[in-house]
Amino acid sequence: MNIFTSFSKFFTSQFIIFTLGEIVNTISTSPFLTRRIPLNYRSRVLSVFSVCGTLVGCLAQLLVGIVYDNYGYTPAWIITIITLIIMIVLYQLIKKSDKKTYPDLYKNNIA
């Protein structure tokens, strides 16, 4: 009986995490890009962005799956956490550069 509670907690937490991630992604990525891409290139850039994002997501899942199968869950989580830290640092660098390039978008805190 205890194993079913563990699984139900795991799947419930995954559902909550992925749902919140999709919501944050939807309300932040498209508005960010549409304010910075000219109208005549917007659909092309967003479609390339979508294809590249899907490709990177598939490759990341494949890599983590291979690591998990060969080495267990601890190295897989370590890779995930290191990737997360790198992405946070890169986000801060992009945000700093974006504030210099588009200062008007940050005046009213709409970026």
N, C-alpha and C positions, 0 to 999 in steps of 0.2 A: 504494500500500500504506500510505503514511503517513497518508492521510486516514481509512482504516478504523481505525487505532489511535487517532486523535484522537476519532472518533465513539464507539468502544467505551469509551474512558476517560471521555468526556462522559456517556454513558448509564449507565455503572457508577457514576460519582460522583452523578448525579442519583438513581439508585435508592437508593443508600446514604443520601443526604441526606433524601429524602422518606420512606423507611422509618423513619429515626430520628425525624423530625419527627412522624410518625403515632404512634409509640410514646410519645414524650414527651407529645403532646397527649392520648392516651388515658389515660395513667396520672396526668395532672395535672389536667385540666379537670373531669372528672366528680366525682372526690373533693372537689375544691375547692368546686364548686357544691353538692354534696349536703350538705355540712356547714353551709351557710349558707342553704339554702332550706327552709322548713317542708315537712313531708311531704305535706300536702294540696295544695300548689302545685307540688311538684317536677316532675311530668311535664309540666305546662303550661309552666313556665319553661324546662325543658330542651328542649322542642320548639321554643319560640320562639327560644331561643338557637341551636339547630341551623339553623333556617330563616334567621335573620339572619346567622349565620356563613357559610352557603352563598351567600347573596346578596352579602355583602361580598367573598367570595372570587371570585365570578364577575365582579363589577364591577372588582375589582383586576386580574384577568387580562385583561379587556377593555381597560382603560386602558393597561396595560403593553404589550399587543399593538398598540394604536393608536400608542403612542409608538415602539415598536420598528419598526413598518412605516414611519412617517413620518420618524423622526429617527435610527434606528440603535440599536445595543445599548448604547452608552455612556450616553445620557440615561436609557434604561430601567433600567440598573443604578444610576444615580445616584438615581432615584426610589425604587428598591427599598431602597437603603442608607439614604436619608433616612427612609423609612417605618419601617425597622427601628430606627433611632435614636429616632424619636418613640415607637415602641411600647415600647422599653426604658425611656424616661423615664416614660411613662404607667404601665407596670407597677410601677415603683418608687413612684410616688405612690399607686397602688392598694394596694400592699403596706403602705405606711406607714399609710394609712387603715384597712386591714383589721386591722392589729395593735392599733389603738386600739379598734376595734369588737368584735373577738373576741380579747381577750388570752388567754383560757383555751386557745384552740387553739394558741397559740405557746409555751405553757409547756413542753410535752413535745416541741416541735419536730415536731408532726404536721401542721401546716398547709401 
